[in-house]
Amino acid sequence: MTPPQTEIEEVIRKINNAWQKGPLDDLNDFFHHNMIIAGPDFQILGKGREACIKSYKDFGTAAVIHSCTEGTPEIHVQGDTAVAGYHFDIDYEIQGRRCHETGRDLFVFTRENGRWLAVWRTMIVDTAE
């Protein structure tokens, strides 16, 4: 039997692969139907699987990603709930402006029907250039 932390780390890898390389519709397999994306001040930016996937698509359409790296997730599991966080470093261009951000990506997961699904996500940006 695979440990939950390993399963969740694999889900995170697949989420990041889908938004960086596509297809973005793969996110349907990893987002709960009540998924929420919150901004750095925890304001709700997207509510529901479709709205959250649309936010990834909108970013992907508007931005050119030059590089993006993610650290190894730190994952805490309690029953059917898990919190996972990891450092990120992204360099991208949007509307002709080059941006570099570092920070932490934070996900909350729930296990539903034997599968780990993201129910909440926020990015906490350390620096923006």
N, C-alpha and C positions, 0 to 999 in steps of 0.2 A: 504494500500500500504506500502510495506517495505521500510524503508529509504535506500538510496544507501550505506551509511556507514555500515549498518548491512549486506547487500548483499555482499559487498567487504570483510568484516571480515569473512564471511562464506566461500568465495572463498579461502581466505588465509588459513583458517583452513583445507579445503579440499586439497589444494596444499601440505601443510606440512604433512598431514596424508598420502597422496599418496606416497611422497618420503621416508617417514619414515617407513610406514607399508605396502605399496603397495595397489593395483597394480599400478606400475608406469605409465602404459598406461592410467590411469585416468587423467594424466596431459594433455592429448589431449583435454579434456573438458574445461580446464582453461587457456591454452596458445593460444595466437593469432598466426596465421600462420606466421607473421613477428616478432615473439618474439625474443628479444635480451637478452643475459646474458652478463653483463660487469663485469670485475674484479675490485678489489679495486682501481686501477688507471684508471678505466673507459675504459680499453682496451676491445675490443670485444672478448669474449671467445666462444660465440655460437650465431649463427644467423639463425633464422628460427625455427619453432616449433620442427621439428624432431631433429635438432642438439641440441637444448636446453634440450629436453627430454633425448637424448643420454648422455648429460653431467651429468644429475641426475642418470641415470642408471650406468654410469661409476663409479661415486662416490659410489653408493650403492653396486656395485660389489667389489670395492677395500677396502671399509671401514667397520669396525664394529662400530656401534654407541652404546656407553654405556649410554649416556643420552643426551637429547636435550630438551631445554625449550625455549618457545617464549613468549615475553611479549604481552600485549594488543596493537594491532595496533593503531597508530594515523593516521587517514584517512582524507584527504582533497579532496573534490569533487568540480569540476567546470564543469558543463554541462555533457558531455560524457567522461570526463577525470578525473582520480583520482590518487593521490599519496598516498601510504601507507608505513609507516615505523614502525618497532618494534625492540626491543632488542632481542638478542638470546644468548644462552649459550649452547655450544655443547662440549661434551667429546667423542672422537672417537679414533680408532686405525686404522692406515693405514701402510701397509708394515712393520708390527712389531713395529711401533713407536706410542706411545700414544700422543694424541694432545688434547689440551683444548683451545677453542677460545670463545671470547665474542665479541659482536659488534652489528651492526644494519643491518637488511635486509631491502632493499628499493625496492618497486615495483611501476611501473606505469601501470595503467589499462585504458582500453578504453571500453565503452559500445557499443556493436555491436549487432544489432537485439535483444535488450532487455537483453543481457547477459554481465556481466563484464568479460573481458579477460585480462590477463597479457600481456603487450607488451614489458616490460623492467624490468630487475632485476639486482641488484648488492648487494654484501655483503661488508660492511665496517667493517673490523676486528679491534677491540680495542687492544686486546692482543692475543698473541699466546704463548703457553707454550709447 
